[in-house]
Amino acid sequence: MNTVAQSIFRNKRKTVLLTAALLLCLLTVPVIAEAFDVLVVKDAEIKPYHDAIEGFKSACGCQVREIELSDIEALERAVKDRPAAVVAVGTESFRRVSRLRTIPVIYAMVIPSETADLSADNLSGVSMEIAPDSYLSAIAELFPAAKRVGILFDPFSTGSFVQDASSAARDRGLTLVLKSVRDPRSVPARVDELRDKIDVLWLLPDATVSNPDSVEYVMLYSFQHNLPIFSFSKKTVSLGAVAALNVSPYDMGAQAGEITRRLLQGAKGPVRAYAQYPRMIVNRKVAAKIGVKINDKITGYAETVD
């Protein structure tokens, strides 16, 4: 074989070896999954929904297309494109897209009564409610002397939550004193029935109980009878509750994003969860004003409202 032929042979051999090496590398490099195409439908362009969607994006690891519910034509076209999942942010959005049955639907920022009794297997999401035991743990820690916890609730809105709370309370040696409310106008009478029977009133995110007029009456009752209120939002603490557990929209969105990611990677659904990562909010001035002693250790790390 002459020199030219030998050179060509060597170059071809190098090319074959390099190609084989490249194929071997490609076979051994981990495959990165293709980004998911997820449709996010939101009730409106407001900050809580924006924060929830940002949290969702941070955890889902998917490509997101956002559509406002009012844009009906765009929503219909987007659904026809067969996204991998549809995420509803807000109650009205959930009401609209929960009718879908062939696409996973994940919800966030939806009032509890809308998700209390779901039967469809494609509906997953994050409740706006925090796990009952997390609430009771916080109440027991903040008010060590409290043993009787009052709850006003509408069985339709928060009945299943109260059932879970009753089991959790028994495990902690606490007594729940329950009063059902089916009409907001009956809230004052139900609150009066709790006089001298409870140590703390636990106010739930129940639309029947926590409407503005009812909250105003409950706060006034609290000051008149030195009864501490443990609630569910920073706003109610500003209005006169001693403390609350609150979950930020961003964290709820991130939790929904994690659920979506798991489902699209093949996890079995539905996945429905209470909101995680609650934060304690305390109003020390209200506690002092009504003469209620609270655990100072908690106020050292809780957010305070004056």
DRENDO-1510 file (C-alpha; in Angstrom, 1 decimal, always signed):
<recs>
REC; n; res; u; v; w
REC; 1; MET; +0.0; +0.0; +0.0 .
REC; 2; ASN; +1.5; +3.4; -1.0 .
REC; 3; THR; +1.8; +6.3; +1.3 .
REC; 4; VAL; -1.3; +8.2; +0.0 .
REC; 5; ALA; -3.5; +5.1; +0.4 .
REC; 6; GLN; -2.1; +4.5; +3.9 .
REC; 7; SER; -3.0; +8.1; +4.8 .
REC; 8; ILE; -6.5; +7.8; +3.5 .
REC; 9; PHE; -7.0; +4.5; +5.4 .
REC; 10; ARG; -5.7; +6.0; +8.6 .
REC; 11; ASN; -8.0; +9.1; +8.2 .
REC; 12; LYS; -11.0; +6.9; +7.6 .
REC; 13; ARG; -10.2; +4.7; +10.6 .
REC; 14; LYS; -9.9; +7.8; +12.8 .
REC; 15; THR; -13.3; +9.0; +11.5 .
REC; 16; VAL; -14.9; +5.7; +12.3 .
REC; 17; LEU; -13.4; +5.7; +15.8 .
REC; 18; LEU; -14.4; +9.3; +16.5 .
REC; 19; THR; -18.0; +8.5; +15.3 .
REC; 20; ALA; -18.2; +5.5; +17.5 .
REC; 21; ALA; -16.8; +7.4; +20.5 .
REC; 22; LEU; -19.4; +10.2; +19.9 .
REC; 23; LEU; -22.2; +7.7; +19.7 .
REC; 24; LEU; -21.0; +6.1; +23.0 .
REC; 25; CYS; -21.0; +9.5; +24.7 .
REC; 26; LEU; -24.5; +10.3; +23.5 .
REC; 27; LEU; -25.8; +7.0; +24.8 .
REC; 28; THR; -24.3; +7.5; +28.2 .
REC; 29; VAL; -25.3; +11.2; +28.7 .
REC; 30; PRO; -28.5; +11.5; +30.7 .
REC; 31; VAL; -31.5; +12.4; +28.6 .
REC; 32; ILE; -33.0; +15.8; +29.5 .
REC; 33; ALA; -36.8; +15.6; +29.4 .
REC; 34; GLU; -38.5; +17.9; +27.0 .
REC; 35; ALA; -40.2; +20.9; +28.7 .
REC; 36; PHE; -43.9; +20.5; +29.2 .
REC; 37; ASP; -46.5; +22.7; +27.5 .
REC; 38; VAL; -48.8; +23.8; +30.3 .
REC; 39; LEU; -51.8; +26.2; +29.9 .
REC; 40; VAL; -52.4; +28.5; +32.9 .
REC; 41; VAL; -55.8; +30.1; +33.1 .
REC; 42; LYS; -56.2; +32.9; +35.6 .
REC; 43; ASP; -59.3; +34.8; +36.8 .
REC; 44; ALA; -57.8; +38.2; +36.5 .
REC; 45; GLU; -54.5; +40.2; +36.3 .
REC; 46; ILE; -54.0; +40.8; +40.0 .
REC; 47; LYS; -51.0; +40.5; +42.3 .
REC; 48; PRO; -52.0; +37.4; +44.3 .
REC; 49; TYR; -52.6; +35.4; +41.0 .
REC; 50; HIS; -49.4; +36.8; +39.5 .
REC; 51; ASP; -47.5; +35.7; +42.6 .
REC; 52; ALA; -49.1; +32.2; +42.5 .
REC; 53; ILE; -48.1; +31.8; +38.8 .
REC; 54; GLU; -44.6; +32.9; +39.5 .
REC; 55; GLY; -44.4; +30.3; +42.2 .
REC; 56; PHE; -45.8; +27.7; +39.8 .
REC; 57; LYS; -43.2; +28.5; +37.2 .
REC; 58; SER; -40.4; +28.2; +39.8 .
REC; 59; ALA; -41.3; +24.6; +40.6 .
REC; 60; CYS; -42.9; +23.1; +37.5 .
REC; 61; GLY; -40.0; +23.3; +35.1 .
REC; 62; CYS; -42.4; +23.6; +32.2 .
REC; 63; GLN; -43.2; +26.0; +29.4 .
REC; 64; VAL; -46.2; +28.0; +30.4 .
REC; 65; ARG; -48.8; +29.9; +28.4 .
REC; 66; GLU; -50.9; +32.3; +30.4 .
REC; 67; ILE; -54.5; +33.2; +29.4 .
REC; 68; GLU; -57.0; +35.4; +31.3 .
REC; 69; LEU; -60.4; +33.7; +31.7 .
REC; 70; SER; -62.2; +36.6; +30.0 .
REC; 71; ASP; -60.4; +35.9; +26.7 .
REC; 72; ILE; -62.8; +33.1; +25.7 .
REC; 73; GLU; -61.6; +32.7; +22.1 .
REC; 74; ALA; -58.0; +32.4; +23.1 .
REC; 75; LEU; -58.9; +29.9; +25.8 .
REC; 76; GLU; -60.8; +27.7; +23.4 .
REC; 77; ARG; -58.0; +27.7; +20.9 .
REC; 78; ALA; -55.4; +26.9; +23.5 .
REC; 79; VAL; -57.4; +23.9; +24.8 .
REC; 80; LYS; -57.8; +22.6; +21.3 .
REC; 81; ASP; -54.0; +22.6; +21.0 .
REC; 82; ARG; -54.0; +19.8; +23.6 .
REC; 83; PRO; -51.6; +21.1; +26.3 .
REC; 84; ALA; -50.1; +18.5; +28.6 .
REC; 85; ALA; -52.0; +20.1; +31.5 .
REC; 86; VAL; -54.3; +23.0; +32.4 .
REC; 87; VAL; -53.7; +25.0; +35.6 .
REC; 88; ALA; -56.6; +27.0; +37.0 .
REC; 89; VAL; -55.6; +30.0; +39.2 .
REC; 90; GLY; -58.7; +31.3; +40.8 .
REC; 91; THR; -62.2; +30.0; +41.5 .
REC; 92; GLU; -63.9; +31.1; +38.3 .
REC; 93; SER; -61.1; +29.7; +36.2 .
REC; 94; PHE; -61.4; +26.4; +38.0 .
REC; 95; ARG; -65.2; +26.3; +37.4 .
REC; 96; ARG; -64.6; +26.7; +33.7 .
REC; 97; VAL; -61.7; +24.2; +33.1 .
REC; 98; SER; -62.8; +21.6; +35.7 .
REC; 99; ARG; -65.3; +20.4; +33.0 .
REC; 100; LEU; -62.3; +19.0; +31.0 .
REC; 101; ARG; -61.9; +15.3; +31.4 .
REC; 102; THR; -59.1; +14.2; +29.1 .
REC; 103; ILE; -56.4; +16.6; +30.3 .
REC; 104; PRO; -54.9; +16.9; +33.8 .
REC; 105; VAL; -56.3; +19.9; +35.6 .
REC; 106; ILE; -54.5; +21.4; +38.5 .
REC; 107; TYR; -55.9; +24.1; +40.7 .
REC; 108; ALA; -54.6; +26.8; +43.0 .
REC; 109; MET; -56.1; +29.9; +44.8 .
REC; 110; VAL; -59.6; +28.3; +44.7 .
REC; 111; ILE; -62.1; +28.8; +47.5 .
REC; 112; PRO; -62.4; +25.5; +49.6 .
REC; 113; SER; -66.0; +24.8; +48.9 .
REC; 114; GLU; -65.3; +24.4; +45.2 .
REC; 115; THR; -62.8; +21.6; +45.8 .
REC; 116; ALA; -64.3; +19.9; +48.9 .
REC; 117; ASP; -65.9; +17.0; +47.1 .
REC; 118; LEU; -64.3; +16.3; +43.8 .
REC; 119; SER; -64.8; +13.0; +42.0 .
REC; 120; ALA; -63.0; +13.3; +38.7 .
REC; 121; ASP; -59.6; +11.6; +38.6 .
REC; 122; ASN; -58.0; +14.2; +36.5 .
REC; 123; LEU; -58.5; +17.0; +39.0 .
REC; 124; SER; -55.6; +17.7; +41.3 .
REC; 125; GLY; -54.3; +20.8; +43.2 .
REC; 126; VAL; -53.6; +22.7; +46.3 .
REC; 127; SER; -56.3; +23.8; +48.8 .
REC; 128; MET; -56.3; +27.3; +50.2 .
REC; 129; GLU; -56.8; +25.6; +53.6 .
REC; 130; ILE; -53.8; +24.7; +55.8 .
REC; 131; ALA; -53.9; +21.2; +57.4 .
REC; 132; PRO; -56.0; +21.2; +60.5 .
REC; 133; ASP; -53.3; +19.7; +62.6 .
REC; 134; SER; -51.0; +22.6; +61.7 .
REC; 135; TYR; -53.6; +25.1; +62.9 .
REC; 136; LEU; -54.1; +23.1; +66.1 .
REC; 137; SER; -50.4; +22.8; +66.8 .
REC; 138; ALA; -50.0; +26.6; +66.4 .
REC; 139; ILE; -53.0; +27.3; +68.7 .
REC; 140; ALA; -51.7; +24.9; +71.4 .
REC; 141; GLU; -48.3; +26.4; +71.2 .
REC; 142; LEU; -49.4; +30.1; +71.2 .
REC; 143; PHE; -52.1; +29.6; +73.9 .
REC; 144; PRO; -50.7; +26.9; +76.2 .
REC; 145; ALA; -53.6; +27.2; +78.7 .
REC; 146; ALA; -56.4; +26.8; +76.0 .
REC; 147; LYS; -58.2; +23.5; +75.9 .
REC; 148; ARG; -61.6; +24.4; +74.3 .
REC; 149; VAL; -61.5; +25.7; +70.7 .
REC; 150; GLY; -64.7; +27.1; +69.2 .
REC; 151; ILE; -65.4; +26.9; +65.4 .
REC; 152; LEU; -68.2; +28.4; +63.4 .
REC; 153; PHE; -68.6; +26.6; +60.0 .
REC; 154; ASP; -70.9; +26.0; +57.1 .
REC; 155; PRO; -71.1; +22.2; +56.6 .
REC; 156; PHE; -71.3; +22.7; +52.9 .
REC; 157; SER; -68.2; +24.8; +52.7 .
REC; 158; THR; -65.9; +23.4; +55.4 .
REC; 159; GLY; -67.6; +20.3; +56.7 .
REC; 160; SER; -64.9; +17.9; +55.6 .
REC; 161; PHE; -62.2; +20.2; +57.0 .
REC; 162; VAL; -63.9; +20.2; +60.4 .
REC; 163; GLN; -64.1; +16.4; +60.4 .
REC; 164; ASP; -60.4; +16.2; +59.9 .
REC; 165; ALA; -59.9; +18.9; +62.6 .
REC; 166; SER; -62.0; +16.9; +65.1 .
REC; 167; SER; -59.7; +13.9; +64.7 .
REC; 168; ALA; -56.6; +16.0; +65.0 .
REC; 169; ALA; -58.0; +17.8; +68.1 .
REC; 170; ARG; -58.6; +14.5; +69.9 .
REC; 171; ASP; -55.1; +13.4; +69.3 .
REC; 172; ARG; -53.8; +16.6; +70.9 .
REC; 173; GLY; -56.2; +16.5; +73.9 .
REC; 174; LEU; -58.2; +19.5; +72.7 .
REC; 175; THR; -61.9; +19.9; +72.6 .
REC; 176; LEU; -63.6; +21.4; +69.6 .
REC; 177; VAL; -66.9; +23.2; +70.3 .
REC; 178; LEU; -68.7; +23.3; +67.0 .
REC; 179; LYS; -71.5; +25.6; +65.8 .
REC; 180; SER; -72.9; +25.1; +62.3 .
REC; 181; VAL; -73.9; +28.2; +60.3 .
REC; 182; ARG; -75.9; +28.0; +57.1 .
REC; 183; ASP; -76.8; +31.7; +56.8 .
REC; 184; PRO; -74.4; +34.6; +57.5 .
REC; 185; ARG; -77.2; +36.3; +59.3 .
REC; 186; SER; -77.1; +33.7; +62.0 .
REC; 187; VAL; -73.4; +34.2; +62.9 .
REC; 188; PRO; -74.1; +36.6; +65.8 .
REC; 189; ALA; -76.5; +34.2; +67.5 .
REC; 190; ARG; -74.1; +31.3; +67.1 .
REC; 191; VAL; -71.2; +33.3; +68.5 .
REC; 192; ASP; -73.3; +34.2; +71.5 .
REC; 193; GLU; -74.0; +30.5; +72.1 .
REC; 194; LEU; -70.3; +30.0; +72.6 .
REC; 195; ARG; -70.0; +32.5; +75.5 .
REC; 196; ASP; -68.0; +31.1; +78.4 .
REC; 197; LYS; -67.7; +27.7; +76.6 .
REC; 198; ILE; -64.4; +28.2; +74.8 .
REC; 199; ASP; -60.9; +29.6; +75.3 .
REC; 200; VAL; -60.1; +30.4; +71.7 .
REC; 201; LEU; -62.3; +31.1; +68.7 .
REC; 202; TRP; -60.8; +29.6; +65.5 .
REC; 203; LEU; -62.0; +31.5; +62.5 .
REC; 204; LEU; -62.0; +29.5; +59.2 .
REC; 205; PRO; -61.8; +30.7; +55.6 .
REC; 206; ASP; -65.4; +29.8; +55.3 .
REC; 207; ALA; -67.4; +32.1; +53.0 .
REC; 208; THR; -70.6; +31.8; +55.1 .
REC; 209; VAL; -68.8; +32.7; +58.3 .
REC; 210; SER; -66.0; +35.0; +57.2 .
REC; 211; ASN; -67.9; +37.6; +55.2 .
REC; 212; PRO; -67.1; +41.3; +56.1 .
REC; 213; ASP; -70.2; +41.8; +58.3 .
REC; 214; SER; -69.7; +38.6; +60.3 .
REC; 215; VAL; -65.9; +39.2; +60.8 .
REC; 216; GLU; -66.8; +42.7; +62.1 .
REC; 217; TYR; -69.2; +41.3; +64.7 .
REC; 218; VAL; -66.8; +38.5; +65.7 .
REC; 219; MET; -64.0; +41.0; +66.3 .
REC; 220; LEU; -66.2; +43.3; +68.4 .
REC; 221; TYR; -67.3; +40.2; +70.4 .
REC; 222; SER; -63.7; +39.3; +70.9 .
REC; 223; PHE; -62.9; +42.7; +72.5 .
REC; 224; GLN; -66.1; +42.8; +74.6 .
REC; 225; HIS; -65.5; +39.3; +76.1 .
REC; 226; ASN; -61.7; +39.1; +76.0 .
REC; 227; LEU; -61.8; +36.1; +73.7 .
REC; 228; PRO; -58.8; +35.5; +71.5 .
REC; 229; ILE; -59.4; +34.8; +67.8 .
REC; 230; PHE; -57.0; +32.6; +65.8 .
REC; 231; SER; -57.6; +33.1; +62.1 .
REC; 232; PHE; -56.4; +32.4; +58.5 .
REC; 233; SER; -55.1; +35.7; +57.1 .
REC; 234; LYS; -52.9; +38.7; +57.8 .
REC; 235; LYS; -55.9; +40.9; +57.1 .
REC; 236; THR; -58.0; +39.4; +59.9 .
REC; 237; VAL; -55.0; +39.9; +62.3 .
REC; 238; SER; -54.9; +43.6; +61.3 .
REC; 239; LEU; -58.7; +43.7; +62.1 .
REC; 240; GLY; -58.3; +42.3; +65.6 .
REC; 241; ALA; -57.5; +38.6; +65.6 .
REC; 242; VAL; -54.6; +37.7; +68.0 .
REC; 243; ALA; -52.9; +35.5; +65.4 .
REC; 244; ALA; -53.3; +33.6; +62.2 .
REC; 245; LEU; -51.6; +31.0; +60.0 .
REC; 246; ASN; -51.1; +32.2; +56.4 .
REC; 247; VAL; -49.7; +30.7; +53.2 .
REC; 248; SER; -48.5; +33.1; +50.5 .
REC; 249; PRO; -49.9; +32.8; +47.0 .
REC; 250; TYR; -46.3; +32.2; +45.7 .
REC; 251; ASP; -45.9; +29.2; +48.0 .
REC; 252; MET; -49.3; +27.8; +47.0 .
REC; 253; GLY; -48.3; +28.3; +43.3 .
REC; 254; ALA; -45.0; +26.5; +43.9 .
REC; 255; GLN; -46.8; +23.6; +45.5 .
REC; 256; ALA; -49.1; +23.4; +42.5 .
REC; 257; GLY; -46.1; +23.5; +40.2 .
REC; 258; GLU; -44.5; +20.6; +42.1 .
REC; 259; ILE; -47.7; +18.5; +41.8 .
REC; 260; THR; -47.9; +19.3; +38.1 .
REC; 261; ARG; -44.3; +18.3; +37.5 .
REC; 262; ARG; -44.8; +15.0; +39.3 .
REC; 263; LEU; -48.0; +14.2; +37.4 .
REC; 264; LEU; -46.5; +14.9; +34.0 .
REC; 265; GLN; -43.5; +12.7; +34.9 .
REC; 266; GLY; -45.9; +9.8; +35.4 .
REC; 267; ALA; -47.1; +10.0; +39.0 .
REC; 268; LYS; -50.5; +8.6; +39.7 .
REC; 269; GLY; -53.3; +11.1; +40.3 .
REC; 270; PRO; -55.3; +12.7; +41.5 .
REC; 271; VAL; -53.0; +14.6; +44.0 .
REC; 272; ARG; -54.9; +16.9; +46.3 .
REC; 273; ALA; -53.1; +18.6; +49.2 .
REC; 274; TYR; -53.5; +21.1; +52.0 .
REC; 275; ALA; -51.4; +24.3; +51.6 .
REC; 276; GLN; -47.9; +23.8; +53.0 .
REC; 277; TYR; -45.4; +26.2; +54.6 .
REC; 278; PRO; -47.7; +28.3; +56.7 .
REC; 279; ARG; -46.4; +31.3; +58.5 .
REC; 280; MET; -47.5; +32.6; +61.9 .
REC; 281; ILE; -48.7; +36.2; +62.2 .
REC; 282; VAL; -49.3; +37.7; +65.6 .
REC; 283; ASN; -50.8; +40.9; +66.9 .
REC; 284; ARG; -49.3; +41.4; +70.3 .
REC; 285; LYS; -51.1; +44.7; +70.9 .
REC; 286; VAL; -54.5; +42.9; +70.6 .
REC; 287; ALA; -53.4; +40.1; +72.9 .
REC; 288; ALA; -52.4; +42.7; +75.5 .
REC; 289; LYS; -55.5; +44.7; +75.1 .
REC; 290; ILE; -57.8; +41.8; +75.8 .
REC; 291; GLY; -55.6; +40.5; +78.5 .
REC; 292; VAL; -54.6; +37.2; +76.8 .
REC; 293; LYS; -51.3; +35.6; +77.7 .
REC; 294; ILE; -49.5; +34.2; +74.7 .
REC; 295; ASN; -46.3; +32.2; +74.4 .
REC; 296; ASP; -43.5; +34.7; +74.0 .
REC; 297; LYS; -41.2; +32.1; +72.3 .
REC; 298; ILE; -43.5; +32.1; +69.2 .
REC; 299; THR; -43.6; +35.9; +68.9 .
REC; 300; GLY; -39.9; +35.8; +68.6 .
REC; 301; TYR; -40.0; +34.2; +65.2 .
REC; 302; ALA; -43.5; +35.0; +64.0 .
REC; 303; GLU; -44.4; +38.0; +61.8 .
REC; 304; THR; -46.0; +40.7; +63.9 .
REC; 305; VAL; -48.7; +43.1; +63.0 .
REC; 306; ASP; -49.3; +46.2; +65.2 .
</recs>
